[in-house]
């Protein structure tokens, strides 16, 4: 562990967390307290899952650390809405009967809130369960009293109680609050970055003839053949892939789904499916050819695309969803799909761009039944216009 003067201070964490607060301004305190209650409930759920499915539930320790980080984020957000410094709240929480006093605690670090050595808990202990229930009770009191719009000092003392319980629960679970906070910042900036800097192409060092297209136009159109509607694709006068149907009992226009793969190419610079269609597998590197461009990678991409389509159907194919609006859990599930493959290194915000651009093109095709799609990797854009 770094010395305290090099460790993450509580107020610095709060400042960084504030940069990802999507709901700022007056009238948001109630929403934020509900978020605190919800994340506390998620933390309890992880303990319940581990007890219920002790042998089969993997990733318990990592999930607890993530949920503790989320609770800390909302605790910082509630404090901010009442113009209270999180470091002052934490300082009071360190004393058994401490009360909130403002100022002079800006150098306090997250590392200083816990003992230097903590055992790692592989399963919820009785003490941890007791602390979680007490944490939930204090959060409930905070919300109940907060609904009556009490003064800042009352809210400060209630937040001190919550912070004290959180420190205790984190310690009993063996989770360093500093590690939980750093992981929390990494996660939220992965989703809502300070600055959108596009990563280099995944195939940057490959032979040019084995790179995905940086610029390409594809004409996609529907045509009826012997009473059956098919989707055809052409690029530079050459047919791309096979003609497609929905492969479903109820028509849902999934036959236009290749547009999602083109969006992955345009935005992520990744698509084993398009590599196979365009014969761009990286044969010069047998390992890449077998793993990243092989049949299993193709199936994983198709699985991601099909799973997202099912979600999108329930949300009007993401119509009206702005950047930053896709559910975080949805994007995290996508990353789980591609874990172990090069696409897992794409940040969540970039995945969101690819998904939203792909569905914008899909909705255009639903309406017009034909379009000219353009891959513009330099601008990370999938363009779409009417097909002449």
C-alpha positions as CSV (number, residue, x, y, z in Angstrom):
1,X,0.0,0.0,0.0
2,X,1.3,3.5,-0.8
3,X,1.9,5.9,2.0
4,X,-1.0,8.1,3.0
5,X,0.4,11.1,1.3
6,X,0.4,9.2,-2.0
7,X,-2.9,7.4,-1.5
8,X,-6.3,8.5,-2.8
9,X,-7.8,11.1,-0.5
10,X,-11.5,11.0,0.2
11,X,-12.2,14.4,-1.2
12,X,-10.2,13.6,-4.4
13,X,-12.4,10.5,-4.9
14,X,-15.5,12.6,-4.3
15,X,-14.3,15.2,-6.9
16,X,-13.6,12.5,-9.5
17,X,-16.9,10.8,-8.8
18,X,-18.8,14.1,-9.2
19,X,-17.6,14.3,-12.8
20,X,-19.7,11.3,-13.7
21,X,-22.8,12.4,-11.9
22,X,-25.5,12.3,-14.6
23,X,-28.2,14.0,-12.5
24,X,-27.0,17.3,-11.2
25,X,-28.8,20.4,-9.9
26,X,-31.7,21.0,-7.5
27,X,-34.4,18.4,-6.9
28,X,-32.1,15.4,-7.3
29,X,-31.5,14.6,-3.7
30,X,-34.4,12.1,-3.5
31,X,-33.2,10.3,-6.6
32,X,-29.7,10.0,-5.3
33,X,-30.9,8.6,-1.9
34,X,-32.9,6.0,-3.8
35,X,-29.7,5.1,-5.6
36,X,-27.9,4.7,-2.3
37,X,-30.7,2.5,-1.0
38,X,-30.6,0.4,-4.3
39,X,-26.9,-0.2,-4.2
40,X,-27.0,-1.1,-0.5
41,X,-29.7,-3.7,-1.5
42,X,-27.4,-5.0,-4.2
43,X,-24.6,-5.4,-1.7
44,X,-27.0,-7.5,0.5
45,X,-28.0,-9.5,-2.5
46,X,-24.4,-10.6,-3.1
47,X,-24.2,-12.0,0.4
48,X,-27.5,-13.7,-0.1
49,X,-26.4,-15.2,-3.4
50,X,-23.2,-16.6,-1.9
51,X,-25.1,-18.2,0.9
52,X,-27.7,-19.7,-1.4
53,X,-25.3,-20.9,-4.1
54,X,-22.1,-21.3,-2.1
55,X,-20.5,-23.9,-4.5
56,X,-21.6,-22.4,-7.8
57,X,-21.5,-18.6,-7.3
58,X,-18.2,-17.4,-8.7
59,X,-16.8,-13.9,-8.3
60,X,-18.3,-13.2,-4.9
61,X,-15.3,-11.1,-3.6
62,X,-15.1,-9.1,-6.8
63,X,-18.8,-8.4,-6.8
64,X,-18.8,-7.3,-3.1
65,X,-15.9,-4.9,-3.9
66,X,-17.8,-3.4,-6.8
67,X,-21.0,-3.0,-4.8
68,X,-19.1,-1.3,-1.9
69,X,-17.6,1.1,-4.5
70,X,-21.1,1.9,-5.8
71,X,-22.4,2.5,-2.3
72,X,-19.5,4.8,-1.7
73,X,-20.2,6.7,-4.9
74,X,-23.9,7.4,-3.9
75,X,-22.8,8.3,-0.4
76,X,-20.5,10.9,-1.9
77,X,-23.3,12.1,-4.2
78,X,-25.8,12.5,-1.3
79,X,-23.2,14.4,0.7
80,X,-22.5,16.7,-2.2
81,X,-26.2,17.6,-2.6
82,X,-26.2,18.7,1.0
83,X,-22.9,20.7,0.5
84,X,-21.1,18.4,2.9
85,X,-17.5,17.3,2.5
86,X,-17.2,13.5,2.4
87,X,-13.9,13.8,4.3
88,X,-15.7,15.5,7.2
89,X,-18.3,12.7,7.2
90,X,-15.6,10.0,7.2
91,X,-13.6,11.8,10.0
92,X,-16.6,11.8,12.3
93,X,-17.3,8.1,11.4
94,X,-13.9,7.1,12.7
95,X,-14.9,8.1,16.2
96,X,-17.3,5.7,18.0
97,X,-19.7,8.6,18.8
98,X,-18.3,11.2,16.4
99,X,-20.4,14.0,15.2
100,X,-19.9,16.0,12.0
101,X,-17.7,19.0,12.1
102,X,-16.8,20.9,9.0
103,X,-13.4,21.6,7.7
104,X,-9.8,20.5,8.2
105,X,-10.0,16.9,6.9
106,X,-9.1,17.3,3.3
107,X,-5.9,15.2,3.5
108,X,-7.7,12.2,5.0
109,X,-7.3,9.1,2.7
110,X,-9.5,6.1,2.1
111,X,-6.6,3.9,3.2
112,X,-6.6,5.5,6.7
113,X,-10.2,4.4,7.3
114,X,-9.3,0.8,7.8
115,X,-6.7,-1.4,9.5
116,X,-3.5,-2.0,7.6
117,X,-4.1,-5.8,7.4
118,X,-7.4,-7.3,6.8
119,X,-8.2,-11.0,6.1
120,X,-9.9,-11.7,2.8
121,X,-13.3,-13.2,3.3
122,X,-14.3,-15.8,0.7
123,X,-17.8,-16.1,2.0
124,X,-20.1,-13.8,4.1
125,X,-19.4,-14.1,7.8
126,X,-21.9,-13.6,10.6
127,X,-20.3,-10.3,11.5
128,X,-20.5,-9.1,7.9
129,X,-24.1,-10.0,7.6
130,X,-24.9,-8.1,10.8
131,X,-23.0,-5.0,9.5
132,X,-24.9,-5.2,6.2
133,X,-28.3,-5.3,7.9
134,X,-27.2,-2.4,10.1
135,X,-26.0,-0.5,7.0
136,X,-29.4,-1.1,5.4
137,X,-31.2,0.1,8.5
138,X,-29.1,3.3,8.6
139,X,-29.7,4.0,4.9
140,X,-33.4,3.5,5.4
141,X,-33.4,6.0,8.3
142,X,-31.4,8.5,6.1
143,X,-34.1,8.2,3.4
144,X,-37.0,8.4,5.8
145,X,-35.7,11.5,7.6
146,X,-34.4,13.0,4.4
147,X,-37.9,13.0,3.0
148,X,-38.9,15.6,5.6
149,X,-36.2,18.0,4.4
150,X,-34.2,18.3,7.7
151,X,-31.3,20.7,8.2
152,X,-27.8,20.0,7.0
153,X,-26.5,19.0,10.5
154,X,-29.2,16.4,10.9
155,X,-28.3,15.0,7.5
156,X,-24.6,15.1,8.2
157,X,-25.0,13.0,11.4
158,X,-27.2,10.5,9.5
159,X,-24.5,10.2,6.8
160,X,-21.9,9.7,9.5
161,X,-23.8,6.6,10.7
162,X,-24.0,5.3,7.1
163,X,-20.3,5.9,6.5
164,X,-19.4,4.1,9.8
165,X,-21.4,1.1,8.8
166,X,-19.9,1.0,5.3
167,X,-16.3,1.1,6.7
168,X,-17.2,-1.7,9.1
169,X,-18.8,-3.8,6.4
170,X,-15.9,-3.3,4.0
171,X,-13.4,-4.2,6.7
172,X,-15.3,-7.4,7.7
173,X,-15.5,-8.5,4.1
174,X,-11.8,-7.9,3.6
175,X,-12.3,-5.2,0.9
176,X,-10.0,-2.1,1.1
177,X,-12.1,1.0,0.5
178,X,-9.3,2.5,-1.5
179,X,-9.3,-0.4,-3.9
180,X,-13.1,-0.3,-4.1
181,X,-13.0,3.4,-4.8
182,X,-10.3,3.1,-7.5
183,X,-12.2,0.3,-9.2
184,X,-15.4,2.4,-9.0
185,X,-13.6,5.3,-10.7
186,X,-12.2,3.0,-13.4
187,X,-15.7,1.6,-14.1
188,X,-17.5,4.9,-14.3
189,X,-14.9,6.5,-16.5
190,X,-14.9,3.4,-18.7
191,X,-18.6,4.2,-19.1
192,X,-18.6,8.0,-18.8
193,X,-15.1,9.1,-19.7
194,X,-13.5,12.5,-19.0
195,X,-12.5,12.7,-22.6
196,X,-13.4,10.4,-25.5
197,X,-10.1,9.3,-26.9
198,X,-10.4,6.5,-29.5
199,X,-8.1,3.6,-29.0
200,X,-5.9,2.5,-32.0
201,X,-7.2,-0.1,-34.4
202,X,-7.1,-3.7,-33.0
203,X,-5.4,-4.8,-36.2
204,X,-3.1,-1.8,-36.5
205,X,0.1,-4.0,-36.8
206,X,-1.3,-6.5,-39.2
207,X,-0.7,-6.8,-42.9
208,X,-2.7,-4.2,-44.8
209,X,-4.5,-6.9,-46.8
210,X,-5.6,-8.5,-43.6
211,X,-7.0,-5.3,-42.0
212,X,-10.7,-4.6,-41.7
213,X,-11.8,-1.9,-44.1
214,X,-11.2,1.7,-43.0
215,X,-13.5,2.9,-45.7
216,X,-16.3,1.0,-47.5
217,X,-19.8,1.3,-48.9
218,X,-22.4,-1.4,-48.8
219,X,-25.7,-1.4,-50.5
220,X,-28.4,-3.2,-48.5
221,X,-31.8,-3.9,-50.0
222,X,-34.8,-6.1,-49.7
223,X,-36.1,-8.1,-52.7
224,X,-38.9,-10.7,-53.0
225,X,-37.9,-14.0,-54.6
226,X,-40.7,-16.5,-55.3
227,X,-42.8,-15.0,-52.6
228,X,-40.1,-14.8,-50.0
229,X,-38.5,-11.5,-48.9
230,X,-34.7,-11.6,-48.8
231,X,-32.1,-9.1,-47.9
232,X,-29.1,-8.7,-50.3
233,X,-25.9,-6.9,-49.9
234,X,-23.5,-5.5,-52.5
235,X,-20.2,-3.6,-52.4
236,X,-18.5,-2.3,-55.5
237,X,-20.9,-4.4,-57.6
238,X,-20.0,-7.7,-55.7
239,X,-22.5,-9.5,-53.5
240,X,-21.4,-9.8,-49.9
241,X,-22.5,-12.9,-48.0
242,X,-25.7,-14.9,-48.5
243,X,-29.2,-13.5,-48.9
244,X,-30.8,-13.3,-45.5
245,X,-34.2,-14.0,-44.0
246,X,-35.3,-13.4,-40.4
247,X,-35.0,-17.1,-39.4
248,X,-38.0,-16.6,-37.1
249,X,-41.6,-17.6,-37.0
250,X,-42.7,-14.0,-36.4
251,X,-41.1,-11.5,-38.8
252,X,-38.9,-9.0,-36.9
253,X,-36.6,-7.7,-39.7
254,X,-33.6,-9.5,-38.2
255,X,-32.6,-10.1,-41.8
256,X,-31.1,-6.6,-41.7
257,X,-28.9,-7.5,-38.8
258,X,-25.6,-7.4,-40.7
259,X,-25.7,-3.6,-40.2
260,X,-24.8,-4.2,-36.6
261,X,-21.6,-6.0,-37.7
262,X,-20.7,-3.1,-40.0
263,X,-21.2,-0.8,-37.0
264,X,-18.7,-2.9,-35.0
265,X,-16.2,-2.5,-37.9
266,X,-16.8,1.3,-38.2
267,X,-16.7,2.1,-34.5
268,X,-14.8,-0.7,-32.8
269,X,-12.6,-1.9,-35.6
270,X,-13.7,-5.4,-34.8
271,X,-15.9,-8.1,-36.4
272,X,-14.9,-11.7,-36.9
273,X,-18.2,-12.0,-38.9
274,X,-17.2,-9.4,-41.4
275,X,-13.6,-10.8,-41.6
276,X,-15.2,-14.1,-42.6
277,X,-17.5,-12.5,-45.1
278,X,-14.8,-10.4,-46.7
279,X,-12.1,-13.1,-46.4
280,X,-9.9,-10.9,-44.2
281,X,-8.8,-13.5,-41.7
282,X,-5.3,-12.9,-40.4
283,X,-3.8,-16.0,-41.9
284,X,-0.2,-14.6,-41.5
285,X,-0.6,-15.0,-37.8
286,X,-1.9,-18.5,-37.0
287,X,-2.8,-17.7,-33.5
288,X,-4.9,-14.7,-34.4
289,X,-6.4,-16.6,-37.3
290,X,-7.4,-19.5,-35.0
291,X,-8.6,-17.5,-31.9
292,X,-9.6,-14.0,-32.8
293,X,-10.9,-14.8,-36.3
294,X,-12.1,-18.3,-35.9
295,X,-15.5,-19.9,-35.7
296,X,-15.9,-19.5,-32.0
297,X,-15.2,-15.8,-32.2
298,X,-17.8,-15.6,-35.0
299,X,-20.4,-17.3,-32.8
300,X,-19.6,-15.0,-29.9
301,X,-20.2,-11.9,-32.1
302,X,-23.4,-13.4,-33.4
303,X,-24.4,-14.2,-29.8
304,X,-23.8,-10.6,-28.7
305,X,-25.8,-9.3,-31.6
306,X,-28.7,-11.6,-31.1
307,X,-28.8,-10.9,-27.3
308,X,-28.7,-7.2,-27.9
309,X,-31.5,-7.5,-30.5
310,X,-33.8,-9.1,-27.9
311,X,-33.2,-6.2,-25.5
312,X,-33.6,-3.6,-28.2
313,X,-37.0,-5.0,-29.2
314,X,-38.3,-4.2,-25.8
315,X,-36.9,-0.6,-26.1
316,X,-38.1,0.4,-29.5
317,X,-34.8,-0.5,-31.0
318,X,-33.1,2.3,-28.8
319,X,-35.0,5.1,-30.6
320,X,-34.5,8.3,-28.7
321,X,-31.6,6.9,-26.6
322,X,-28.8,9.4,-26.4
323,X,-25.1,8.7,-25.8
324,X,-24.7,7.8,-22.1
325,X,-28.3,6.5,-22.0
326,X,-27.8,2.7,-22.5
327,X,-28.0,0.8,-19.2
328,X,-24.6,0.1,-17.6
329,X,-25.5,-3.5,-16.9
330,X,-26.3,-4.1,-20.6
331,X,-22.8,-2.9,-21.6
332,X,-21.2,-4.9,-18.9
333,X,-23.0,-8.0,-20.2
334,X,-21.6,-7.3,-23.7
335,X,-18.1,-7.2,-22.3
336,X,-18.7,-10.5,-20.5
337,X,-19.7,-12.0,-23.9
338,X,-16.3,-11.0,-25.4
339,X,-14.1,-11.7,-22.4
340,X,-10.9,-13.3,-23.5
341,X,-11.0,-11.8,-27.0
342,X,-9.5,-8.6,-28.3
343,X,-12.9,-6.8,-28.2
344,X,-12.9,-6.9,-24.4
345,X,-10.4,-4.0,-24.5
346,X,-12.9,-1.7,-26.1
347,X,-14.2,0.8,-23.5
348,X,-17.9,0.6,-22.6
349,X,-18.6,4.1,-24.1
350,X,-17.2,2.9,-27.4
351,X,-19.4,-0.2,-27.3
352,X,-22.3,2.1,-26.7
353,X,-21.4,4.2,-29.8
354,X,-21.3,1.1,-31.9
355,X,-24.6,-0.2,-30.7
356,X,-26.4,3.1,-31.0
357,X,-25.0,3.8,-34.5
358,X,-25.9,0.3,-35.6
359,X,-29.5,0.6,-34.4
360,X,-29.9,4.0,-36.0
361,X,-29.0,2.3,-39.3
362,X,-31.3,-0.6,-38.5
363,X,-34.3,1.7,-37.9
364,X,-33.6,3.5,-41.2
365,X,-33.6,0.1,-43.0
366,X,-36.8,-0.9,-41.2
367,X,-38.5,2.2,-42.6
368,X,-37.0,2.3,-46.1
369,X,-36.1,-1.4,-46.8
370,X,-33.0,-0.3,-48.6
371,X,-30.0,1.9,-47.8
372,X,-26.3,2.7,-48.6
373,X,-24.2,2.0,-45.6
374,X,-20.8,3.6,-45.2
375,X,-17.9,2.5,-43.0
376,X,-15.7,5.5,-42.0
377,X,-13.3,4.2,-39.4
378,X,-11.3,7.4,-39.4
379,X,-14.3,9.2,-37.9
380,X,-15.6,6.1,-36.1
381,X,-18.9,6.5,-38.0
382,X,-21.4,4.3,-39.7
383,X,-23.1,6.5,-42.2
384,X,-26.4,5.7,-43.8
385,X,-28.3,7.3,-46.7
386,X,-31.0,6.5,-49.2
387,X,-29.9,4.0,-51.9
388,X,-30.1,5.6,-55.3
